[in-house]
Each structure stands twice: as C-alpha cells, then as structure tokens.
Amino acid sequence: HRVLLCEDIMSRDVISVDEHAPADQARHLLLDHNIRTLPVTDAEGGLVGVVGLRELTKATDAVRAVMSKAGTASPDTPAMSLLPVLTDGRSHAVVIVDAERRIIGLITQTDLLAAAARVHMADTTLAAA
C-alpha cells in the first residue's frame, strides 16, 4: 500500500470569505455551515489567512483585521505529516493550496483522525491475515 496524501483525504468543497468582507459575514458562514476554520482570500482568490469564531468574537472590522496565518500544504504532501500542526491546540484545519496559493481543499482534525483510523484498521486486518 502507498502513503496517504493530502489529496486523498481533503474536503474539496471549501467555503471561504474575502478579506474585505465584514466580520459579521464570516461569523454567519462559520455558524451556518458548522465549521471552525474559514479560509480568507484576496481579490484574485489566493489564500491570505484564516479566521475562526475566536478571532471574530468582538471583531467589528473587515475580516482582514482579525485573520491569522493559515497552515498550508500541497496536495502531494503526506497527510500524516499534518499531525503536528493539527494537534498543536490552536489549528483546526490545514488549507491545501496549489503553487499560486489558490485553495483546492481543506483537511480538518476530524479528516485526519478518520484517515488514521482507516489506515490503522487496514494494517490490523493485514497483520491478522
């Protein structure tokens, strides 16, 4: 079997918000879609950061004023290499980007945990055979 890559487990329908959008719009997107991390894009659609409810709690400005640096990876990055980022206590997702920093996917803690469980179960089944 081969190494599991980010492109194998990433969510492809990524909801994002423009950096100039009001904080209220970002709050609504997070709550309406029940997500924890919202990628923030520039006018060309490139990733410039991420925002979550914690940053938006008291924000009244545009999203750009409260966004933080995004954890990123490429589609061909081994998925398990995201483990340190997604277990740091601060990051809930890693944004998968192409060479121009356009968003092509997102991997959450839950995505990585589910993939690790599938790999573990497959390894356990092979070992028992």
SULSUL-V437743 format. One record per backbone hydrogen bond with DSSP energy under -0.5 kcal/mol. CO is the residue of the C=O (numbers start at 1). NH is the residue of the N-H. Records with the same first field share a line. If there is no record, write none. Layout:
BEGIN
CO: NH  NH
END
This chain:
BEGIN
4: 79  80
5: 8  9
6: 9  10
11: 106
12: 14
15: 39
17: 41
18: 21
19: 64
21: 63
22: 25  26
23: 27
24: 28
25: 29
26: 30
27: 31
28: 32
29: 33
30: 35
31: 34
37: 39
38: 51
39: 17
40: 48  49
41: 19
42: 45
45: 103
46: 42
49: 40
50: 68
51: 38
52: 56
53: 57
54: 57
61: 23
62: 65
63: 66  67
68: 50
71: 95
73: 97
74: 77
75: 7
77: 6
78: 81
79: 82
80: 83
82: 86
83: 87
85: 88  91
92: 109
94: 107
95: 73  97
96: 104  105
98: 101
101: 47
102: 98
105: 96
106: 11
107: 94
108: 112
109: 113
110: 114
111: 115
112: 116
113: 117
114: 118
115: 119
116: 120
117: 121
118: 122
119: 123
120: 124
121: 125
122: 126
123: 127
124: 128
125: 129
END
